[in-house]
């Protein structure tokens, strides 16, 4: 018997609507601010309805930048952010897959010791080891480069642990069947382990892409060339432009553009993301 309680249903829906409104309202304000000119954004009250300057502001930030003649165009900063996010996500997944594969399927001395050494690095994020990491990157001449922006952030204990747990659930009979068919270790890895892990790979890709896209401190430290600035760095510098008042309509347009790639990644991989976190295909 299903109990019909209209009041509880209405209350639940109102609560959900209120929650969505609270989350969406700052995004709406960002969009509205990006559609007005500089003068309107200095007047009180602030507008709550879109204006007619959206495409003008979009063209300005994409191709001219914010902050004067030497400003970096936002299309270049977004390209740098995209390259950094993709290199970090793909690099973390590739290294974690291989390290988990070695730990689970190969027998070598101190195997579990190496695993726990990897796991312990969870307590040492890049912010804790930032000075020695910077020294290593500088000595390798990787400042102002995509390699310097990404390589120190590629290792992932969380992804290694996750893939290890996935591989442990795969029956040993699959490995034995692969050996009978003459498959070597890498053939077993590519043809069996990777396909069985694709939902977990998708879930991790979404998380790691957003992690790489939102990086601020590390690229700020190792990049002095404006050609390597990321969009997150750009927004911060727009707010602190020397001797200039913040151009809020352009800053909000840049913030709006910075939201788009992570949203596209999440929406395009939503089903596999949820499936990878809640179930397996084995």
N, C-alpha and C positions, 0 to 999 in steps of 0.2 A: 504494500500500500504506500502510495506516494502522498505525503502530507502537503497540502497546498497552503502556503503562508505568504500571501501577497505583500504584506508589510515588510517581511524580512527580505523578500526578493527586491522590492523597490529600494529598501535601505542599502542592500548590497550593491545594486547598480549605481545608486547615487554616490556611494563611497568610491567605487571604481572610477566613475566620471570625475569626481573631485581629485582623485589621485592623478589621473591622466592630465587634468587641467593644470595642476601644480607643476608637473613635469614639463608640459608643453608650453606653458606661459613664457618662460625665459627664451625659448626658441622662437616663439612668435614675436617677442619684443626685438630679438636680434634681426629677424626678417623685416619687421616694420622699420627699424632704424636704418637698415641697408637700402631702403627705398626712398629715403628723404635726403635733402641737401644739408650742408653743414649748418646753415642758419637755423633751420627748423629744429635741429637737434640741440640747440642752445636755448630754446624757448620753453617756457613752462605753461601748461603741462606737456609732458612728452606725448607724442602721438601714439595712438593705439591702432590706427588704421594705416594701410600701406599708402605710400606716395607714388610719384611718377618718375623717380630718379633711379630706378633699379638698374636699368641697362647702362646708364651713364656711370654710376658707381662701379658696376661690374667691369666695364671697359677700363676705368681708371686703375683699379687695383690689379687687374690681370696683367696689363701691359705697361703701366707707368709706375706702380708701387705707391707706397705711402711714406712720406717723410722727406720730401725734397728731391733734388736732382739726382742724388746718388742712391735713391731708394731701389731696392731689389723688387722686380715685378713678382706678383704673387704666383703666376704660373710657374716660374722657376723654383720658388720655394716649395710649392706643392709637388713639383717633380722630384725635388730632393727628398721630401718627406716620403713620397711613394717609393722611391728607390730604397731608401733606408728601411722602411717598413717591410718591403718585400724581401730584401736581403736578410733581415733579422728573422722574419717568419720562416722563410724557406730554409735558411741556415740552421736555425734551432731545430726544426723538424727533422732535417736530414741527419744532423749529428746525433740527435736524441734517438732516432730510429736505429742507427748503426750501433750506438753505445748500448742500447737496451738489447739489441740482437746479440751482441758479443757477450753481455753479462748473463743472458738466459741460456743461450745455446752452445757456448764454448766453455770448456773446463780448463782453467789456467790458474796458476798460483795467485792467492790473494784476490780472487775474483770478487767476493763479497766486500772485501776491504776497499777495493776501488769503487764499488757501488756506493758504500757509505761515505767515502771521501767526496764523491759527486753530490750525494744528498746533503752533506754538511754545508756545501756552498750556498744552500738556501738561506743560511744565516749570515752570508757575506754578500749582500747586494752590491752593485757597482758603486753606490754612494759611500759605502764603508771602505772600499779598496780603491777609491778614485785616484789618490795620489800615485801609488805605485803603478796603477794601470795607465795613467797619463804618461808617466816616465817611460814605460815600455813602448807605448805608441809613438812617443816623440823620438825615442832612440831608433825605432824602425822606420822613421821618416814617413809616418802615415798621418801626420796632421794635415788638415784641409784635404781630406780624401774620403771617398765613400767607404773604403776598407777600414779606415780609422774610426769612422762613425758607427760601424756595424760589428766588426770582428770581436771587440771586447764584450759585446752584448749577446753574442750568438749562443754560447753554452747555456744550457737550461737543465737544471736538476729536476724541475717539476715535470717537464716533458719526458725526460729519461725515465723517471719513476712511473709516469702514466703508461708509457709504452711497455715498460717491463711488466707491469701488472696485466696489460692486455696480452702480451706474449705468454705469460704464465697460464692463462686460461685456455690456450690452444692445446688440444689433445696431442699427446706424444705420438699417437698413431699417424698423425699427418706427417710428422718428421720421418717416421719409419717408412711410410708409403712413398714419400719423396725420395728417400735413399734407395728403395727397391726399384723405382723408376729411373734411377741413375742421375737424379738431380743433385748438384753440388750445393754448398751452403748459400751462395749468392742467388742461385736459381730458386731455391726454397724461399729465400728472403723476398725476391721480386715477385714471384708468381703466387705465393701463398700468404706470407705475412703482411706485405704492403696492401694487397686487396682487402684482406680481413680487417685492416686497421684504417680504412679510408674514412669512416665516419669520425673516428678519433682524430685523424689527421685534420679533417675539416674543422672540428671543434677547436683544436689547438691553433689552427691557422687564423681563425677569427680572433682569438684572444691575443695571439702574438702579433698579428698585424696591427691591432689597436695599440698594443704595448709599444711597438716600434714607431707608430705614427705619432704618439703623444710624447715621445722622448724630448726632453728639454735641457736638462742639466748637462748630459754628456756631450751632445753636439755643440752646446754653448761653450764648453771648455776647449774643445779641440778644433773649432773652426773660427778663423779670423777672416777668411775670404768670404765676402758676401755672396759669391756664387754658390756656396755650399750651405747657406742658411736654410733652415726648415721653416715650415709655415707656423709652427708653435713658437719658435724663436722670433719670427717676424711679428707676430701679434704682440708679444711682450715688448719688443723694441718700438713698435708703433705707439704703445702707451707711454713710453719713456723718451720719445724723440726730444732731443735737446732744443731748448728755446722755442718749442712749438707746442701749442695746445693740442690735445688729442683730437684727431678728426674722426669723431665717433661713427659717422655714417660709413666711412671707409673701413674703419676697424671692424665694425659689425659685419660688413660685407665679407671681409677676409675671414672672420670667424664662421660665417655661414658657409663659405666655400670649404673651410677646413673640416666641417662636419660631413661633407658629402661622401668622400671615399670610404670612411668607416661605416657609414650608413649603408652604402651600396654593398660592401662586403658582408655585413650582417644580414641584410635582406636577401641577398642572392644565395647565402649559404645557411639560411635559418633552419631549414628542415634537417640538414645533415648536422648542423651545430647541436640542435636539441637531441637528435638521435645519438650523437657521439658522446653526449654527457649522461644519457639516461639508459642506454642499452647497447648491446653489441650484436653483430650479425653472426656470431659463431654458434 
